[in-house]
Amino acid sequence: MHETYAKSILSQKNGINVYRGCTHGCIYCDSRSEVYGMPHAFDDVEVKINAPELLKSALNRRKSPCMVGMGSMSDPYNPIEAELRLTRKTLEAVYDCRCGITLITKSARVLDDLDLLSKINARSKCVIQMTVTTADDELCRKIEPNVSVTSERAEALYRLKEAGIPTVVWFCPILPFINDTEENTLGVLDICEKASVKGVVYFGAGLTLRDGNREYFYKQLDLSFPSLKEKYIKTYGKRYVVSSPYAARLDELFYSLCKKSGIMCDNGRIFAYLSEYEGYGKQLSVF
Ligand code: SF4
């Protein structure tokens, strides 16, 4: 890892990434794509050490509080977070500025900040987004090797539920010939139902591949799924959108399960919910 001083931190849509790059090693990671122009190796995580102060001053310049979104390009609970606590300090800035937070992670380490997330939720709004691509821990170790396995993520979702913190699951990507099975869809949706998640983000049964992430993905296929790379090349060539041959059936199953469980599955509605700041003073209004 290496440290930098960022010049600005908050995007136009109130998004923030305190780390750039990631060591979780997901084989399909889109953030590796060349289009993002990362000037350093992806696994050499850039640490924006002044992120909390920058965020605080950006939020203080705003006319009103808002929802802050964390982790669109890098997991806020990279292993280095255990030592640096930069995400935590950033959450403290969010709390001090009376804003809400939504963050996306694959790590059960999010529970290290349960106290603070609960405080933000009690006063304004906190929604944790967790990616769950497979119900099978063994497969999870192959496709997302350096982060909590699914059963640990599920436990984290259950703990968040107990703490009254709403959650959203990202059920994507679906990798053709790897996790594109009915059994997997049933397993992931079962976790979502048990965790009473608010919504599941789903982009259909497939993934996207482009320069940068395609090469990495293929390299990892060779290591963990012998002969699958050749099948991908033959089936998809250099296509950007790589859909499962079972997409129609899996999509139908996914939407019918969500409907049955009352889980929100319209991505537009979910994103609107995530970005909606619902006001400050929930806790105060109790008294
Ligand atoms: S956690 Fe996210 S950013 Fe990190 S490797 Fe996986 S997909 Fe990429």
Boltz pocket constraint, residues with backbone or C-beta under 6 A from the ligand:
constraints:
  - pocket:
      binder: B
      contacts: [[A, 21], [A, 22], [A, 23], [A, 24], [A, 25], [A, 26], [A, 28], [A, 29], [A, 30], [A, 31], [A, 73], [A, 74], [A, 75], [A, 106]]
      max_distance: 6.0
